[in-house]
Amino acid sequence: MKSIMLAEQMRDLQAYGQQRTAELGIEPADVPDRIREFLKGKDET
């Protein structure tokens, strides 16, 4: 039962992420590079 709940949460989070990237005009193919750049900036603090 817990695995079903986690799968539903992941599906909802994925849908939210897709909606937000579309709203911001970010192409899905650009997401990994944007995450990598964001994480690089976190290491510099």
N, C-alpha and C positions, 0 to 999 in steps of 0.2 A: 504494500500500500504506500509506503514511504517513497519507493522508487517512482510510482505513478505521480505522486505529488511533486517530486523533484523534476520530473520530466515536464509536467505542466508549467511549473515555475520557469524552467529554462525556455520553453516555448514562448511564454509571455515576455520574458526578457529579450529574447531574440526579436520578437515582433516589435517591441518598444525600440530596440536599437535600430532596426530597419526603418522605422517611422522617423526617428530623430535624424538619422543620417540623410534621409530623403529631404526632410525639412531644412537641413543645413546645407544641402547641395553637395554632400560628400558622396563620391562614388564608392560602392562596396569594395572595389579593388584597391582603393587608397587606404582603407581602414588599418591593415597591418602596419604600413609605414607610419601612419599618424600615431598609432599606439606606441611604436618603437621610439619615435621622436619624443612623445610625451614622457615615456619612462626614462629616456636619457636625461631629460630636464630634471626629473625627480632625484637622480643620482648626484646632481651637482649642488644640492642644498647642503 
